[in-house]
Amino acid sequence: MEDDRGMHLRPDRLRAHAADAADMAEALAKLERAPGPAAEPVDTAVTRARRELAEIEAALRGAAAAVEAAEHTAVDALRRAGGAR
Protein backbone atom coordinates (compact mmCIF):
# COMPACT_ATOMS: atom_id res chain seq x y z
CA MET A 1 0.00 0.00 0.00
CA GLU A 2 1.32 3.44 -0.92
CA ASP A 3 2.06 6.13 1.63
CA ASP A 4 -0.69 8.73 1.16
CA ARG A 5 0.23 11.12 3.97
CA GLY A 6 1.01 13.79 1.40
CA MET A 7 -2.65 13.82 0.44
CA HIS A 8 -3.85 14.86 3.90
CA LEU A 9 -3.77 18.07 5.82
CA ARG A 10 -2.06 17.41 9.11
CA PRO A 11 -3.87 18.91 12.11
CA ASP A 12 -0.72 18.71 14.24
CA ARG A 13 1.22 20.77 11.71
CA LEU A 14 -1.63 23.26 11.35
CA ARG A 15 -1.70 23.72 15.13
CA ALA A 16 2.09 24.13 15.21
CA HIS A 17 1.86 26.88 12.60
CA ALA A 18 -0.96 28.49 14.59
CA ALA A 19 1.24 28.47 17.69
CA ASP A 20 4.03 30.10 15.67
CA ALA A 21 1.65 32.85 14.57
CA ALA A 22 0.57 33.39 18.18
CA ASP A 23 4.21 33.59 19.27
CA MET A 24 4.95 36.18 16.61
CA ALA A 25 1.94 38.26 17.64
CA GLU A 26 3.06 38.06 21.27
CA ALA A 27 6.57 39.18 20.31
CA LEU A 28 5.12 42.17 18.48
CA ALA A 29 2.99 43.01 21.52
CA LYS A 30 6.16 43.29 23.61
CA LEU A 31 7.72 45.92 21.34
CA GLU A 32 7.98 49.42 22.73
CA ARG A 33 6.50 52.34 20.83
CA ALA A 34 8.57 53.57 17.95
CA PRO A 35 10.49 56.75 18.74
CA GLY A 36 9.99 60.16 17.22
CA PRO A 37 7.98 61.10 14.17
CA ALA A 38 7.92 57.51 12.87
CA ALA A 39 5.91 56.36 15.87
CA GLU A 40 2.42 56.55 14.42
CA PRO A 41 2.96 54.70 11.10
CA VAL A 42 5.22 52.10 12.73
CA ASP A 43 2.80 51.50 15.60
CA THR A 44 -0.08 51.25 13.13
CA ALA A 45 1.82 48.66 11.09
CA VAL A 46 2.68 46.64 14.21
CA THR A 47 -0.95 46.71 15.36
CA ARG A 48 -2.13 45.59 11.93
CA ALA A 49 0.46 42.78 11.86
CA ARG A 50 -0.65 41.58 15.30
CA ARG A 51 -4.28 41.53 14.17
CA GLU A 52 -3.40 39.65 10.98
CA LEU A 53 -1.34 37.09 12.91
CA ALA A 54 -4.27 36.55 15.26
CA GLU A 55 -6.53 35.97 12.25
CA ILE A 56 -4.01 33.52 10.77
CA GLU A 57 -3.80 31.68 14.09
CA ALA A 58 -7.58 31.38 14.29
CA ALA A 59 -7.84 30.21 10.67
CA LEU A 60 -5.17 27.54 11.17
CA ARG A 61 -6.77 26.28 14.37
CA GLY A 62 -10.14 26.19 12.62
CA ALA A 63 -8.65 24.30 9.69
CA ALA A 64 -7.10 21.75 12.05
CA ALA A 65 -10.44 21.19 13.75
CA ALA A 66 -12.22 20.89 10.38
CA VAL A 67 -9.68 18.35 9.11
CA GLU A 68 -10.11 16.21 12.21
CA ALA A 69 -13.89 16.39 11.97
CA ALA A 70 -13.81 15.45 8.29
CA GLU A 71 -11.48 12.53 8.95
CA HIS A 72 -13.74 11.24 11.74
CA THR A 73 -16.78 11.58 9.51
CA ALA A 74 -15.05 9.67 6.71
CA VAL A 75 -13.90 6.90 9.06
CA ASP A 76 -17.41 6.57 10.49
CA ALA A 77 -18.90 6.38 6.99
CA LEU A 78 -16.41 3.70 5.97
CA ARG A 79 -17.16 1.69 9.08
CA ARG A 80 -20.89 1.90 8.40
CA ALA A 81 -20.26 0.78 4.83
CA GLY A 82 -18.12 -2.09 6.04
CA GLY A 83 -14.94 -0.75 4.47
CA ALA A 84 -12.93 -0.12 7.67
CA ARG A 85 -12.25 -2.60 10.41
Secondary structure, 3 states (H helix, E strand, C coil): CCCCHHHCCCHHHHHHHHHHHHHHHHHHHCCCCCCHHHHHHHHHHHHHHHHHHHHHHHHHHHHHHHHHHHHHHHHHHHHHHCCCC
